[in-house]
Amino acid sequence: MEPDQTGRTVVTGRTNRLVTTGCLTILIALIVVLGTVVSWLWYRHGHDDNLNSERREKALAQILKQARATADDTSRALDTSDATDADAVIGVIWQHSEAPVITYDVSRHEFTATAAAAAQYTQENMLPGGGPIQVTRCFTYTYNQDPSRSWTARVSERTDVACRPSTQISSRVRLAQTRISSMYAEDLTHEGIQEALDPTGRRSFDVKNVVRDGDMMTASVLVSSSETAVEQCYHFTRPVPGDEGHGSSTAVPTSSC
């Protein structure tokens, strides 16, 4: 007896319809899943961008607030100090601002400190690469003494270019402190310090004077940046132990060498 061709056709049609329906169901499910994933990624991207922008703005606002606080604190310190000569005033400014470059305009009796300030915020990111992000801003602090002998301060934000020389001088001052601290007492001479600070002769450091007073040594060194003609004199002070051992040095900017 021959097979029922009509029955086979019906079964085959049903099977095809079931397969087609199953494929469509799977395809629709995949589209829904992919759409959900894409929507979530898009939402998360926008959310992270907004959150990171808010955190960045807060960090920048924190830097500006700190810069103004530094200027106010320094002005109050100058008002209560007995500083009269330029080096003493620079010492007070440096103590509160730690600005690597502090200049003095004799005609205006005006002191200007240039320094970069930084703050960090945590960056949100779906992919590897998030974490702490540092933002920096460059400021100049200008201090004047009015006729009533009170000090006033102005804070001005500058471009990053303005702070590059002072940042470089700051790094070189730290390097000089490390090298002077590691020197033997017998090498703490004009020639010895010059060789230790500038062995290649690049003239980043110019030792102007070395003075010993009892068990203390003070070296006046002109520290220069390489990008522009910016330089700052520093006094490096270090104890001179009798056993020719090492000693920790300090560095303070001064008006001249």
URMO-V43289 format. One line per field, one symbol per residue. ss: DSSP state (H for helix, E for strand, L for the rest). phi: phi as a letter, one per 40 degrees, with the letter a starting at -180 (. if undefined). A space follows every 50 residues. Layout:
ss = ???
phi = ???
//
This chain:
ss = LLLLHHHHHHHHHHHHHHHHHHHHHHHHHHHHHHHHHHHHHHHHHHHHHH HHHHHHHHHHHHHHHHHHHHHHHHHHHHHHLLLLLHHHHHHHHHHHHLLL EEEEELLLLEEEEEEEEEEEEEELLLLLLLEEEEEEEEEEEEEEELLLLL EEEEEEEELHHHHHHHHHHHHHHHHHHHHHHLLLHHHLLHHHHHHHHLLL LLLLEEEEEEEEELLEEEEEEEEELLLLLLEEEEEEEEELLLLLLLLLEE EEEELLL
phi = .ccccccccccccccccccccccccccccccccccccccccccccccccc cccccccccccccccccccccccccccccccccbcccccdccccccbfcc bbbbccccfbbbbbacbbabacccaccdhchcbbbbbbbbbbbbbcdcgc cbbbbbcbcddccdcccccdccccccdcccccccdcccbdcccccccbcc gcgcbbccabbbbgbbbbbcbcbbcccbcbaacbbbbacbcccgccacbb bbcbcab
//
